[in-house]
């Protein structure tokens, strides 16, 4: 039976992380972080069998080079708590061949590109652990090839859709330069990539992409057993390390929990 796994997480400065380092590790390449001068060399990793950058509309052609792409990301994402990238970690069904797996992952990645992201795709072909890492940029690119804003200022509206005035101490609307009336404004995100509904959409989309390659008895579902109305207790993710302990004759705690 195919196993569903789609984990979506952020790569940010607040955790002390480097987008260049993360990309180098996932692609098993040697990349230099121009911000720190550090060289990250993961070329000895052997399980990475496919790597490719997909560019969104308006992206400069130079961004097809991952070192260039992620250094440019770090150049624009300067805040100490900035989100540098979003990552999708995807389990690839073992029922699929490599060529099928590559098409599956790339087709899913292209849907993210269509939403306005540049994505860095890497497939790791480990024993009993075929999976993919997709790193996506967190802001769109304008027609001139420059990075767009993550937020924009708009007029704040009341429940009737009317602009809300900025009031002075007497309750009268404030007047600004050139006699212009002042209205309250608020910051709104320029895309919906941070919304919880979007995460649900992406998780469902990955399941649908997988199911195009799986027969009916192996279909996957992004929902929990409880949400599906199935009276089963879900097992926990065991992972490569636990499986290796068991293979060597030991007893891994996570595997023991699942057996119980």
PyMOL commands that set and color helices and strands:
alter all, ss='L'
color gray80, all
select helices_A, chain A and resi 13-15+19-27+61-64+66-76+98-114+177-179+196-211+216-218+225-228+239-247+253-259
alter helices_A, ss='H'
color red, helices_A
select strands_A, chain A and resi 6-12+30-32+39-41+48-54+83-91+119-126+129-136+151-155+185-189
alter strands_A, ss='S'
color yellow, strands_A
deselect
rebuild
show_as cartoon
